[in-house]
Amino acid sequence: MSNVSQEHTGASDGPPPVRVAVIPDSFKGSASAVEAAEAMARGVREAYGERGIPVSVHTLPFADGGEGTLDALLGAWGAEPLTVETTDALGRPIRARFGVSPDGRTGVIEAAEANGLPAVADVPLQPRTASSRGVGPLVTELLDAGVEEILLCIGGSASTDGGTGVLSALGARFLGADGTELPDGGGRLRELAALDLGALDPRARTVRWRVACDVTNPLVGPEGAAAVFGPQKGADPEDVRVLDEGLDRLADVLAETTGDDLRNVPGMGAAGGIPVTLTALLGAEVLPGSRMVADVLGAGELLAGADLVLTGEGSFDSQSLGGKVVDAVRRLTPAHVPVVVIAGSVSVGSEDLRRSGVTAAFSIARGPRTLEQMQEEAVPAITWTAANCCRLLAPGRTAAG
């Protein structure tokens, strides 16, 4: 599935080349995953080239299922983004991007392209009426393209509607007690009485769904979608109560329809509850984003054959070791293979680093720098740091030595 970039340098005869896998996340605000991978690869080739050591560099831009996953997958596939007319979380017209793998079998959507917070930051937030409906047209485009599976990355949403907007756009109807369809948003879900799936696009049930989720919150309750994530979407305490009751009622109706009560299942509260409706009605598989991306791109196979692994991200901290890209890379890499992290900043303590299985971590900062300076210098600084790492790890002496 993946389109791993590789390049060999050094003599064709003699010892086999050192196999270096370069598999970074983006450096947010500074370098995309593709740019970071290319920058690291330049540093690797520079360091090994100085010593005349043959090297085989394999680059694989990576992501954890959140922001930047679409770009990382497209970069790894060597594909261009596609766009479609849709609506934002408040129903205003926008254009949103999505992607299709070169073999046409896999489609990828970042839900925030349609229902994300940044797109509605220009007006007061509307937590009760914000909807995920805009994600639906992206799904329809992928179904029309004939994909066999849809990878849905759901972080950064502005809505708390339990994914009802997505399903409504695909033909499902969420009905009140009088049989009329409820308006978009989570604010009226307390009135939900029944589902009408008669007009639901049948292709939505035959395609394979994989939903990237990096939180374990349940749908409802003090750790649920409304209580934990509602305030950042503009919800005051009364909004949180209304939205939580609506999601609870949605769980009731889904359980009556399918026989499965998902309200307390970990992860169902992600992105305003989008996973619960997709799981209950479409059989979606919810899994950590980094695991999903690793599977799609074949990262495990690449890392299993490496002699050295370089990974990285903007900030290497304690969260990096709990399901993010660095964590996925170190878990997939054989224990005897060095894993080096290159990051904008490094705040992991030495004991945590030792326990993590990461060999070493280096910041790209070259002396005191402001954030703006580091962002401007990020790409060459990543190359410089990668080269120094490999000079340390590569055997032999430079030609001048």
C-alpha positions in Angstrom: 0.0 0.0 0.0 2.8 2.4 0.9 5.0 4.3 -1.6 8.2 4.2 0.5 10.9 6.4 -0.9 14.3 4.8 -0.9 17.7 5.8 -2.2 21.1 4.0 -2.2 24.4 5.8 -2.0 27.9 4.4 -2.0 29.7 1.7 -4.0 27.6 -1.2 -5.4 30.3 -3.8 -4.5 31.7 -4.4 -1.0 29.6 -4.7 2.1 25.9 -4.3 2.0 24.6 -0.8 2.6 23.5 0.3 6.0 19.7 0.4 6.0 18.3 3.5 7.6 14.5 4.0 8.0 13.4 7.6 8.3 9.8 7.8 9.6 8.9 11.1 11.3 5.7 12.9 12.2 5.2 16.5 11.1 6.9 19.4 13.1 3.7 21.3 13.5 3.9 24.9 12.2 7.4 24.2 10.9 7.7 21.2 8.5 5.3 18.6 7.2 6.0 15.0 7.7 7.1 14.8 4.1 9.5 17.8 4.5 10.8 16.4 7.8 11.5 13.0 6.2 13.3 14.5 3.2 15.4 16.7 5.6 16.4 13.8 7.7 17.3 11.7 4.7 19.6 14.5 3.4 21.4 14.5 6.7 21.8 10.7 6.7 23.2 10.6 3.2 25.6 13.5 4.1 27.0 11.7 7.1 27.5 8.3 5.6 28.8 9.8 2.3 31.6 11.6 4.2 32.8 8.2 5.4 32.3 6.4 2.1 29.9 4.0 3.8 27.1 2.7 1.5 23.7 3.5 2.8 20.1 2.7 1.8 17.7 5.4 3.1 14.0 4.6 3.2 11.7 7.5 4.0 8.1 7.1 5.2 6.2 10.3 6.3 4.1 9.3 9.3 1.2 10.6 11.4 -0.8 9.5 14.5 -4.3 9.8 13.0 -4.7 13.5 14.0 -4.0 16.7 12.1 -1.6 16.0 9.2 -2.6 12.4 8.6 -4.1 13.2 5.3 -0.9 14.9 4.1 1.3 12.1 5.5 -0.6 9.4 3.7 -0.8 11.3 0.5 3.0 11.9 0.7 3.7 8.3 1.4 1.4 7.3 -1.5 2.7 9.9 -3.9 -0.8 11.1 -4.5 -2.4 14.5 -4.7 -5.4 15.6 -2.6 -8.9 15.8 -4.1 -11.5 18.3 -3.1 -15.3 18.5 -2.8 -17.8 21.2 -2.1 -19.3 20.7 1.4 -20.2 22.6 4.5 -18.5 23.5 7.7 -19.8 22.7 11.2 -22.2 25.6 11.0 -23.6 24.7 7.6 -21.6 27.3 5.6 -20.2 26.3 2.1 -16.5 25.3 2.1 -14.2 23.1 0.1 -12.7 20.1 1.9 -9.8 17.8 0.9 -9.7 14.0 0.9 -7.5 11.4 -0.6 -7.5 8.0 -2.5 -4.6 5.5 -2.5 -3.0 4.9 -5.9 -4.6 1.5 -6.2 -8.0 3.0 -5.6 -8.9 0.7 -2.7 -8.4 3.1 0.3 -9.8 6.5 0.9 -8.8 8.9 3.7 -10.7 11.7 5.3 -9.7 14.2 8.0 -13.1 15.0 9.4 -11.9 18.4 10.6 -11.6 19.4 6.9 -15.4 19.7 7.1 -16.4 20.0 10.8 -13.2 21.4 12.4 -12.9 24.2 14.9 -10.5 26.3 12.9 -13.1 26.7 10.1 -15.6 28.3 12.5 -13.2 30.3 14.6 -14.4 33.5 12.9 -17.8 33.5 14.6 -19.0 32.7 18.1 -19.0 28.9 18.7 -22.4 27.2 18.6 -22.0 24.0 20.5 -25.7 22.9 20.3 -26.2 23.3 16.6 -22.6 22.5 15.3 -22.9 19.4 13.1 -20.7 16.7 11.5 -23.0 16.7 8.3 -20.2 18.2 6.2 -18.2 15.0 6.5 -20.9 13.2 4.6 -20.1 14.5 1.1 -16.5 13.5 1.5 -17.7 9.9 2.3 -20.0 10.0 -0.7 -17.1 11.0 -3.0 -15.1 8.0 -1.8 -18.0 5.7 -2.2 -18.5 7.0 -5.8 -14.8 6.4 -6.4 -15.3 2.7 -5.5 -13.0 2.5 -2.5 -13.1 -0.7 -0.4 -12.2 1.0 2.9 -12.4 4.4 4.4 -9.9 5.7 6.9 -11.6 8.4 9.0 -9.4 10.7 11.2 -11.7 12.5 13.6 -9.7 14.9 15.8 -10.3 18.6 16.1 -14.1 18.6 15.6 -16.4 21.5 16.5 -19.5 19.3 16.9 -21.0 17.2 19.6 -23.7 15.4 17.7 -22.7 11.7 18.0 -21.9 11.5 14.3 -25.6 11.9 13.5 -24.7 14.6 10.9 -22.5 12.2 9.0 -25.2 9.6 8.8 -27.9 12.1 8.0 -25.8 13.2 5.0 -25.7 9.6 3.9 -29.5 9.2 4.0 -30.3 8.2 7.6 -33.1 10.1 9.4 -33.1 10.8 13.2 -36.7 11.3 14.2 -38.5 12.9 17.1 -41.7 11.5 18.7 -43.9 13.1 16.1 -42.0 11.4 13.3 -40.4 14.6 12.0 -36.6 14.8 11.4 -34.6 16.5 14.1 -32.4 19.5 13.1 -28.7 19.1 12.9 -26.5 19.3 16.0 -26.5 17.7 19.4 -28.8 20.2 21.1 -32.0 18.4 20.1 -30.9 14.8 20.5 -32.7 14.5 23.8 -35.9 14.4 21.7 -34.7 11.5 19.6 -37.3 8.7 19.4 -36.4 6.5 16.4 -34.1 6.0 13.4 -35.2 5.6 9.8 -32.4 3.9 7.8 -34.5 3.1 4.7 -32.7 5.7 2.6 -29.2 5.1 4.0 -26.7 4.7 1.2 -26.2 0.9 1.2 -22.6 1.3 0.1 -21.9 2.9 3.5 -22.5 -0.5 5.1 -20.4 -2.6 2.7 -17.3 -0.5 2.8 -14.8 -1.2 5.6 -14.5 1.7 8.1 -11.5 2.4 10.3 -11.7 5.3 12.6 -8.6 6.8 14.1 -9.0 7.7 17.7 -6.4 8.8 20.2 -8.6 9.2 23.3 -10.4 6.6 25.5 -13.3 8.7 26.7 -16.7 7.1 26.8 -19.7 8.7 25.1 -21.4 10.1 28.2 -20.8 11.0 31.8 -18.1 13.1 33.6 -15.4 11.8 31.3 -17.7 11.8 28.2 -17.7 13.8 25.0 -19.7 16.8 26.2 -18.2 17.1 29.7 -14.5 16.8 28.6 -14.5 18.3 25.1 -17.6 20.4 25.0 -16.1 23.5 26.8 -13.4 23.9 24.1 -16.2 23.9 21.6 -18.0 26.8 23.3 -20.2 24.8 25.7 -21.2 26.3 29.0 -22.3 24.1 31.9 -25.9 24.1 30.7 -24.8 23.2 27.1 -22.8 20.4 28.5 -25.8 19.0 30.4 -28.0 19.2 27.3 -25.5 17.7 25.0 -24.7 14.9 27.4 -28.3 14.0 27.8 -28.7 14.1 24.0 -25.8 11.7 23.5 -27.2 9.4 26.3 -30.6 9.3 24.4 -28.8 8.6 21.2 -27.1 5.6 22.9 -30.5 4.4 24.0 -32.0 4.5 20.5 -28.9 2.9 18.9 -29.1 0.1 21.5 -32.8 -0.4 20.8 -31.9 -0.6 17.1 -28.8 -2.8 17.1 -28.9 -4.6 20.5 -25.5 -3.1 21.5 -25.1 -0.4 24.1 -21.9 1.4 23.3 -22.2 4.4 25.7 -19.4 3.3 28.0 -17.1 1.8 25.5 -13.7 3.5 25.5 -13.2 5.9 22.6 -16.9 6.4 21.8 -16.6 10.0 23.1 -14.0 11.1 20.6 -14.8 14.0 18.3 -18.1 14.7 19.8 -19.1 11.1 19.7 -18.7 10.4 16.0 -17.5 6.8 16.6 -20.6 5.7 18.3 -23.0 6.0 15.4 -20.5 4.8 12.8 -19.7 1.7 15.0 -23.3 0.9 15.8 -24.8 1.3 12.3 -21.8 0.8 10.0 -19.6 -1.6 11.9 -16.7 0.8 12.1 -13.5 -0.4 13.7 -12.1 2.2 16.2 -8.4 2.0 16.8 -5.4 4.2 17.7 -4.4 6.5 14.9 -0.7 5.6 14.9 -1.6 1.9 14.6 -4.0 2.5 11.7 -1.4 4.6 9.8 1.3 2.0 10.5 -0.9 -0.8 9.2 -1.9 1.1 6.0 1.7 2.2 5.2 3.4 -1.1 6.0 5.6 0.6 8.6 6.2 -2.7 10.5 7.8 -4.3 7.5 10.1 -1.3 6.8 11.2 -1.1 10.5 11.8 -4.8 10.8 14.5 -4.6 8.1 16.3 -1.5 9.4 19.7 -1.1 10.9 19.0 2.4 12.2 15.7 4.3 12.7 15.3 8.1 12.8 11.9 9.5 13.8 10.8 12.8 15.3 8.1 15.4 15.8 7.8 19.0 16.9 7.8 18.3 20.7 9.1 15.1 22.2 7.5 14.9 25.6 5.7 12.4 27.9 2.7 12.3 25.6 5.0 11.2 22.8 5.4 7.8 24.5 1.7 7.2 24.9 0.4 6.3 21.5 1.8 9.0 19.3 4.2 8.5 16.3 7.4 8.0 18.3 5.6 5.4 20.5 4.4 3.5 17.4 7.8 3.6 15.8 9.6 2.3 18.8 7.1 -0.5 19.4 7.4 -1.7 15.7 11.2 -1.5 15.7 13.1 -4.7 16.8 14.7 -4.2 20.2 18.3 -4.4 18.9 17.8 -1.6 16.4 18.7 1.9 17.5 15.8 4.4 17.5 16.8 8.1 17.5 14.3 10.9 18.0 14.9 14.3 16.4 12.6 17.0 17.7 12.0 20.7 18.0 12.2 20.4 21.7 13.0 17.5 24.0 11.5 17.4 27.5 11.5 13.6 28.2 13.7 12.8 31.3 16.6 10.5 31.1 15.0 7.7 33.1 11.8 7.9 31.0 13.9 7.8 27.9 15.8 4.8 29.1 12.6 2.9 29.9 11.0 3.9 26.6 13.3 1.9 24.4 14.4 5.1 22.5 18.1 5.1 22.1 18.6 8.9 22.1 16.8 12.1 21.5 18.2 15.4 20.0 16.7 18.9 19.7 17.2 20.7 16.4 17.8 24.0 18.3 21.3 25.4 17.6 21.7 27.8 20.5 19.1 30.1 22.0 16.3 30.6 19.5 12.8 32.1 19.5 9.9 29.9 18.4 9.7 32.0 15.2 13.4 31.5 14.5 13.1 27.7 15.0 10.1 27.5 12.7 11.9 29.4 10.0 15.1 27.3 10.3 13.4 23.9 11.0 14.1 22.1 7.7 17.9 22.8 7.5 18.1 22.3 11.3 16.5 18.9 10.9 19.1 18.0 8.3 22.0 19.3 10.4 20.8 17.3 13.4 20.3 14.1 11.5 23.7 14.4 10.0 25.3 14.8 13.4 23.4 11.8 14.8 24.7 9.6 12.0 28.2 10.9 12.3 28.1 9.7 15.9 26.6 6.3 15.0 28.4 5.6 11.7 31.7 3.8 12.1 35.0 4.9 10.5 36.6 8.3 10.0 36.0 11.2 7.7 38.2 11.5 4.6 40.0 14.4 6.2 40.8 12.4 9.3 
